[in-house]
Amino acid sequence: MVELLNWLFGQYADYPTVFIALELIAVIFGVASVLLASKTNILVFPIGLVSTAIFVYLLWKWQLFGDMFINAYYTVMSLYGWINWSKNKKSHHSEVQQVDNVQIEHLHSDDIPILSALAAGTIAFVALVYYFRPVINNGFSFDGAVLGVHLFTWVDYTDMLTTALFLMAMWLMARRKIEHWLLWIVADAISVPLYFYKGLTFTALQYVVFTLIAIWAYYEWQRRYRLQPKAAYA
């Protein structure tokens, strides 16, 4: 048992206490935001902003640039989603009721070209970041830096995939599309072993919770969609 705990959390022995505390806060707010999203509660965005902002800082410090880019994008898309969801709440008498009645939609054929462009652009950008990683790690100096695709690892390629999936999912979420949960499920499941490998145990456990919530939330959004007034489908 001791060996298992040491394997899971041993890397934190070298981390500053403030980093550990910030990661835990970001995880708590991240889980809370996903739970709010499953309930189509617009508070998902301000709560999520706290988590993504902290992770942007931590991931920059840990030089996990692909992950940092994901969270920076989340921050921007959270602001967009907050505005978009606010415009698409069903009108009710009380503000409390309004929060829980954001109108849900299914993926449309018009969304496919945007998703394809987003995926291609994301993969290209993250690949470029990893290509110049030796320069970035060298204080943004080319002196002595060795570049090349041959330096990419399986982690880098997995990062490109999950980054693309996460960015597409976040865009669909901001657009209130049910199918965004399917992308979250796949990307979250891949991220569990990936973050364990990177030594971020708390974040890996967060993605275990995310995967379970996303599976439940997909069916919950389907149920809510069926209960929407017919006019909401137009």
Summary of the structure (lengths in Angstrom):
residues: 234
radius of gyration: 19.1
end to end distance: 56.2
largest distance: 65.4
contacts: 690
relative contact order: 0.13
helix: 77%
strand: 2%
